[in-house]
């Protein structure tokens, strides 16, 4: 985490506004910045205090440090550790999002090595739409909180961390983009089932006579409102 400053001119004077931001590495290896807390216009002493606070919370240092937090409306006692006074009225919770389940869904995707299957079959569009990331969003949504593509567009994407994890903005969750992505999948349905069967066998050393895919409420375009399920009869 670190402090980021934005400078604005107001009434002929220059004002500096500070925010706490952190770097996040997303799935494709890029680093994006995530806004953590808006501090507003602070003086140099307050800036120094926030820098000390950030150093304590910096996980990259690999060492623990003790720090005491006190509200700014009362004097802080003299302590052996660092003391930071916090403006409690300025603390806000903004855009809380589902992170853990989204991260786990991306981890399961990597475990199944689905990038290797889909990358040659879903190249980016000429306009730059990365269909692979659209598909990852659809799959995570079905796994975590299954519903319609319209609900994903209207509600779920904004309340999830998929944009942060994939380094994408809201454009990949537009309803038209989601439906177009599903259209691209139909021709690869048979190949996908064969690939998943092989991954199941390799991961779990599984042996079976019959592998049944029960795709509940599946339409001709693979637009299903229910979660996909697999029924397996294992060989003794």
C-alpha positions in Angstrom: 0.0 0.0 0.0 1.1 3.6 -0.5 -0.2 7.2 -0.6 -1.3 8.6 -4.0 -1.8 12.4 -4.4 -4.1 14.2 -6.8 -3.6 17.9 -7.3 -6.5 20.3 -8.1 -6.7 24.0 -8.4 -9.6 25.7 -6.6 -10.2 29.5 -6.2 -6.7 30.1 -7.6 -5.0 27.9 -5.0 -3.5 24.4 -5.5 -4.9 21.7 -3.3 -3.5 18.2 -2.7 -5.9 15.3 -2.0 -4.6 12.0 -0.8 -5.8 8.4 -1.0 -4.5 5.1 0.2 -4.1 2.7 -2.7 -2.6 -0.8 -3.1 -1.2 -2.8 -6.0 -3.0 -6.0 -6.9 -1.6 -8.6 -9.3 -4.5 -9.9 -11.5 -4.8 -13.2 -13.3 -3.0 -12.2 -16.5 0.1 -11.0 -14.5 -0.6 -7.3 -14.8 -0.6 -5.1 -11.7 -3.6 -2.8 -11.1 -4.2 -0.2 -8.4 -7.1 -0.6 -6.0 -8.5 2.4 -4.0 -8.5 1.6 -0.3 -9.3 4.8 1.5 -9.8 8.5 0.6 -8.0 10.8 3.1 -8.8 14.1 1.6 -6.6 17.2 2.1 -4.1 16.4 4.9 -1.1 18.3 6.2 2.5 17.0 6.2 2.4 15.7 9.7 -0.7 13.7 9.0 0.9 12.4 5.8 3.9 11.2 7.7 1.7 9.4 10.2 -0.2 7.6 7.4 3.1 6.6 5.8 4.1 5.0 9.1 0.8 3.3 9.4 1.0 1.9 5.8 4.5 0.6 6.5 3.1 -1.4 9.4 0.4 -2.9 7.3 2.7 -3.7 4.3 2.7 -7.4 3.9 5.6 -7.4 1.6 8.0 -6.5 4.4 7.6 -9.9 5.9 8.0 -8.6 9.5 5.5 -7.7 12.2 5.4 -4.3 13.8 3.4 -2.9 16.6 1.3 0.2 16.2 -1.4 2.0 18.3 -4.4 3.7 16.7 -6.2 6.5 18.5 -9.0 8.8 17.3 -7.9 12.3 16.4 -10.3 14.1 18.8 -8.2 13.2 21.8 -4.5 13.3 22.7 -2.7 10.1 22.2 -0.5 8.8 25.1 3.2 8.4 24.8 3.9 4.8 23.9 7.0 2.8 23.0 5.3 1.8 19.6 4.2 4.0 16.7 1.1 6.0 17.3 -1.3 7.1 14.6 -4.4 9.2 15.1 -7.2 8.3 12.8 -10.1 10.5 11.7 -12.9 8.1 12.4 -15.6 10.2 10.7 -13.6 9.9 7.5 -13.5 6.1 7.4 -15.9 4.7 4.9 -16.7 1.3 3.5 -17.0 1.5 -0.3 -18.0 -1.2 -2.7 -17.7 -4.3 -0.5 -17.2 -7.2 -2.9 -17.1 -11.0 -2.8 -13.4 -11.8 -3.0 -12.7 -15.3 -1.6 -15.1 -17.3 -3.6 -14.1 -15.5 -6.8 -10.4 -16.2 -6.1 -11.2 -19.9 -5.4 -13.2 -20.1 -8.7 -10.2 -18.8 -10.6 -8.0 -21.3 -8.7 -10.3 -24.2 -9.8 -10.2 -22.9 -13.4 -6.4 -23.0 -13.3 -6.4 -26.5 -11.7 -8.4 -27.8 -14.6 -6.0 -26.0 -17.0 -8.9 -24.5 -18.9 -6.8 -21.7 -20.3 -5.0 -24.4 -22.4 -8.3 -25.5 -23.8 -10.0 -22.2 -24.4 -7.2 -19.8 -25.5 -6.9 -21.1 -29.0 -10.7 -21.4 -29.3 -11.6 -18.0 -27.9 -9.2 -15.4 -29.2 -9.9 -11.7 -28.4 -12.2 -9.9 -30.7 -11.1 -7.2 -33.1 -12.5 -4.6 -30.7 -10.3 -6.0 -27.9 -13.0 -8.0 -26.0 -11.2 -10.8 -24.2 -13.7 -13.6 -24.5 -11.7 -15.8 -22.2 -12.2 -13.4 -19.3 -15.9 -13.1 -20.2 -16.2 -16.9 -20.0 -14.3 -17.0 -16.7 -16.8 -14.5 -15.3 -19.7 -16.6 -16.4 -18.2 -19.8 -15.0 -17.5 -18.2 -11.6 -21.0 -16.8 -11.5 -22.5 -20.2 -12.2 -20.3 -21.8 -9.5 -20.8 -19.2 -6.8 -24.3 -17.8 -7.2 -26.1 -19.2 -10.3 -28.7 -17.2 -12.0 -29.5 -15.5 -15.3 -27.0 -13.5 -17.4 -29.3 -10.4 -16.9 -28.8 -10.7 -13.1 -25.0 -11.1 -13.6 -25.1 -7.8 -15.6 -27.4 -5.9 -13.3 -26.2 -7.0 -9.9 -23.6 -9.7 -9.4 -20.5 -8.4 -11.3 -20.5 -5.1 -9.3 -20.7 -7.1 -6.0 -17.9 -9.5 -7.0 -14.1 -9.2 -7.3 -13.9 -10.7 -10.8 -13.0 -7.3 -12.4 -10.1 -6.9 -9.9 -8.9 -10.5 -10.4 -9.1 -10.4 -14.2 -8.0 -6.8 -14.7 -11.2 -6.0 -16.5 -13.9 -3.3 -16.2 -17.7 -3.5 -16.4 -17.6 -3.9 -20.2 -17.1 -7.7 -19.9 -20.3 -8.1 -17.9 -22.6 -6.3 -20.3 -25.6 -8.5 -21.1 -25.0 -8.5 -24.9 -21.3 -9.4 -24.3 -22.3 -12.3 -22.1 -24.8 -13.7 -24.6 -22.3 -13.4 -27.5 -19.8 -15.3 -25.5 -22.2 -18.1 -25.0 -22.8 -18.2 -28.7 -19.1 -18.9 -29.2 -19.2 -21.9 -27.0 -21.7 -24.1 -28.8 -19.4 -25.5 -31.4 -16.8 -26.6 -28.8 -19.3 -28.4 -26.5 -18.3 -32.0 -27.5 -14.5 -31.2 -27.3 -15.0 -29.6 -23.9 -16.8 -32.6 -22.5 -14.0 -34.9 -23.7 -11.4 -32.5 -22.2 -13.1 -32.4 -18.8 -13.4 -36.2 -18.9 -9.6 -36.5 -19.3 -8.9 -33.9 -16.6 -11.2 -35.8 -14.2 -9.3 -39.0 -15.0 -5.9 -37.4 -14.6 -6.7 -35.5 -11.4 -8.4 -38.3 -9.5 -7.1 -41.4 -11.2 -10.8 -42.2 -11.8 -12.2 -45.2 -13.6 -15.8 -45.3 -14.9 -18.0 -47.1 -17.2 -20.4 -44.3 -18.0 -20.0 -40.5 -17.5 -23.3 -38.6 -17.6 -23.6 -34.8 -17.8 -27.0 -33.6 -16.6 -27.3 -30.1 -18.0 -30.5 -29.0 -16.4 -32.6 -26.4 -18.2 -30.1 -26.2 -21.1 -31.2 -24.5 -24.3 -29.8 -24.9 -27.8 -27.3 -22.1 -27.0 -26.2 -23.5 -23.7 -28.0 -20.7 -21.8 -28.9 -22.5 -18.7 -30.4 -21.0 -15.6 -29.3 -23.8 -13.3 -25.9 -25.0 -12.2 -24.3 -27.7 -14.2 -24.0 -31.0 -12.5 -22.1 -34.2 -13.3 -23.3 -37.7 -12.4 -20.5 -40.3 -12.3 -20.7 -44.1 -11.8 -17.3 -45.2 -10.6 -15.9 -48.6 -11.4 -15.2 -50.6 -8.2 
